[in-house]
Amino acid sequence: CACGAAALGVAEDVRAVAAELTSAVGARGRGAVLEGIHAEGPVVESLGGLPAGDADMPLEAFAELLDLLGDALKVMTIAPSREARRARPFERLRLLLERGVRPALGHDNACTAQEIADALKLGALHDTVLHITHAFNVQRFHHRECGLANVGMLPTLPRTPMFHGATSAPTIELVGDGVHVDTIVLQMAVASKPLGAACFITDGIAEPVEGKALAYGGRRAQVERDREGRLGVYSTGVERGERLLIGSCVMMLDAFKTAVRVLDVGLCRAVDLCSSTPAAIARLPHVGAIEVGRRADFVVLD
């Protein structure tokens, strides 16, 4: 979600959503367990399919938002260009690190490689590897003017002055539906990142039923096919009103099958992409592996 703010603090509708989400975290007996929250925003530079929020949220309101989400907040997307160009650079990103929330760089088509490197250095000072939100989507990839997707593909950081002080390349997440990121690029990304540095997400918000309509952030969205006949959820962008891909129609099992059957990564790497690494990034020590002391939460596949 993208979070808004009132003039003097967090808006009432955001407070209501935060209360409902935090009360659901960890609840069992209703199917899938919501283990935590990844908030996409409010500090974003490029909305993509997100609803409008307060990208310039003052530090005090930002801190209040973190208080409302509490320990339920595991990851938050934050735009490095928005942080680097403030009067007090990276103050909100620093607050995330101090609170134990993993910053995920994302929703930023404007950031420079230097701004990304500076964010990684701040993470290193707090002994935290930063993450990148849905790599390749709402971010730049260029062979000279490098953006978030370029840095996300690095297995290790180059030994250049730009990255001096940064210790680790960021982890990445990829929407594993073959629509948000083509399977050719998925193959490249998975091959470039070592074990434990990449994971699959679904971005799933609708069943794979062509024509299915839903309300999304005050707009109408619909399940449609792309030029290759693949299903996705489309709506209109807030900024320019253009047709946008805003979500997928896959489950994690579909992404797992893509990893095994299409990318041919093998079962162990597929489990790492879909289970172990996501749990590590979100700091969920009770799931993600079969070990003594972890939850016996298994899916048996034939």
N, C-alpha and C positions, 0 to 999 in steps of 0.2 A: 504494500500500500504506500501511497504518498501521503504524508501527514501535513496538515495545515496548522495555522496558529491564529489566534485572535490577537488584537492589538497589544494586549498586556500579558499574554500567555498562551496556553494551548486551548484551541477552540473546543466548544462543548461536544460537537459531534466526534471529534478525535478522542476526547476523554471517554465517551460512551463506548467507542470501538475498542479502545485500550482496555477498559474494564471487562468487556465481554471476552476479548481474546485471552487476557491474563487468567481469567477464571477458568478457561477451557484447557489451559496448558497442563499436561500431565494427567488429565482425566481419562480414566479407562472404563471399558465396558460399553463403548459406543462405536466400536470398530477401530479405525486407525487412531493412534494417539498423537495429539499435537504436542510435540516435544519442545517447541519454542517458536520464536518469532524472528523472521528476517524482514525488517522494514526497509522497503525501497524508498528512501527519502526520509525527511523532506529536502535535504540538501542535495539537489540534483541540478545539473546544468541543462540537460536535454531530457524532455519529458518522455519521448517515445510514446508509448501507449498509456502512460500514467495520467491520472487526473492532476489538475493543477494543485500545487501546495505552496508552502512558504520556504523557498530556497534560501532566503535571507534571514531565516529565523534567528533572533538574537540568542546569545549564549544562555541567558537566563531562562528563556522559554524552552530552548533545546534541552537544558538540564532538567526542567520540569517534565518534559516529554519522556526523558529517560527514567525519571522517578516513577512516572505512571506505568511504564512498561516493566520496570524492575528486572528481576532475574529472568523473566520470561524472554527478554530480548537477548538473542544470541548473536545476531549479525545485523549490521545496518549499512545499507548502500549510501555512499557519500561521494560527491564529485570532487576530485582533487583540484580542478581549476577554481571552483567556488571557494575552496578552503585556502588555496595558495594566494589568492588575490584580495584577501580581506586585510583590513588594517592590522588585525592580529592574526597572522597566518596560522592555519591549522588548529585553531583553538577548539573547534567542535570535534575534530578528529582526535585531538589529544584527550578530550573528555571521554570519548568512547573507549580509548585505550585504558584510561585510568579506571573506568567502570568495569573493565573486563569484557566489553562487547567487541567482537571482531569487526573492524572496519572492512567493508567491501567497496573497492573503488568501482564506480560505474555510472551509467546514465550521464556520460560526459563526452561529447564530440569535440570539445574545445581544448582539452588539457594537453599540455606539452609533455615530452618525455622527462624534462627536468622537474616539472611539477609532480609527476608520478614518482620519480626517484626521490624527491624530497619527502613524499608521504611514506615511502618504503623505509627511509632513514629514521623517520619518527617511530615507525613500527619497531625497528630494530632497537631503539632506545628503551622500548617497553617489552622487549623480548617477545614480540608478536609478529607472526607472518601475516601480511595483509592478504586479502582475497580480492577477486575480480568477479563482479556480478555478470551473469549470462554473457560470457565472452562472445565478442563479435556483434552483439546486438546493442544498439544505441551507444556505439563507441567506434573509434577510427582505427583502421588498419592501412598503413601506407609504407612504401618501401623507403621513403626519405623522411617524411613528416610523421614520425612514429606516434601512435596513440596507445590507448589502453590495450587493445587487442595485440599489438606488437609485443609489448612488455609481457602480456599474459602468456605468450608462446615461449618465453625463455625458460629453458630448464635450469639454468643458473644465470647469475648476473654477469655482464661483461666487466672486465677490470678497466674501467674508464673513470676519469675524474667525476663524471656525472653521478655514478653510483657509489662513490667512495663513502663509506659509513652505512650503506645498506648491506644486509647480510644474506637475505634470501629473496629469490624470485617469488612473486605472489602465487598463491594457489588460484585455480580457476574453476568455474562451473560452466557447463555447456547444456543448453536445452537439447535433450537427446531425442528429438522427434524427427530429425531430418528435414524439417521445414524452416525452423528458426536458423539453423546452421546446416548447410548441405552436408551430406555424408562424406564428401571429399574433404571438406574442411574439418569435420569431426575426426576423420582419420588422421589428418595432419596434426591436429591439436593433441589428440591422445598420444600419438607417437612422440611428440616433442616434450611432453611432460613426464617426469618420473613417477613411479608408484607413490601415491599419497599426495600428489600435487594437482590432480584434476578430478572432478566429479561430475556426474550427470544430475540434472534436475529435470522436472517435467514441465513446469509452467502451465500445468494442466488446469483448465477452468471450465471445461465442458465435455460432455460425452461426444464420441465421434459420430454424431448424427447430423448429416448434411442438412442445412436449413434451420437447425435449432437456433432460436433467438434467445438472448438474455440481456438483462440490463447491466450496464457496466459504467460506474462513475458518472451517472447522469446521461450516458449515451446508450445507443442501441448497438449490440454486438451480435454477430451471427457466425455459425460454423459454415465455412465455405472451402472450396478446393482451390489450390494454386494451379499454375500452368502445368505442373506435373501430375495433377490429380490428387495431391496430398491434402488432407484435411487440416485446417487450423481455424482459430477464432479471430475474426477481423472486426474492426470498428473504425472510427474516424479519430484523427489526432486532435488534441485540444489546441495546439499551436497554429496549425495550418489547415485543418479540416481534411487532410488527405487520408486515403484508405491505409490502414495500418494493421499489421499482424500483432495481436495483443496477448495471445495465449495459445496453448496447444490443446490437443484432444487425447494425449497419451497418458498412460500410467507408468510408474517406475518399471513394471514388468516389461512394457514395450521398449523402454530405453535399454533395459538389460538384454533383451533379445537382439536389439540393434547392435549392441556392443559385441555379442557373441557371434551372431549370424552374418552381420554385414561388415563390421570392422575387424572381425576375426582376432579379437584380443585375448581370447582364452577365458575360461571361467574365473580364474583367480583375479585377473585384472578387472573383469566385469563386476565381480563382487566389490572390489576396491572402489570402482567408479560409482557404484550405485548404493553402497552401504558404508564401508569402512571410512573412506575419506570424507563423505558428507558428515558423518558423526564426529569425526575429529575436528573438522572446520567449525562446527557448531558447538564444540566442547560438550559432547554428550558421552560421558565415560561409561554409561550403563548399556549402551547399544553399539552396533557397528562391527562386532566381532564375536566369535564363539569362544568365550573364556570364562573361567571361574569368576563369579561375582557379577557378571553381566546378565542382563535380562535374557531369559530363554525365549527370545522373540524370533522365531524361524519361519521361513517360507520354504516349503518343500516343492521342488519342481521336478517334473518327469520329462 
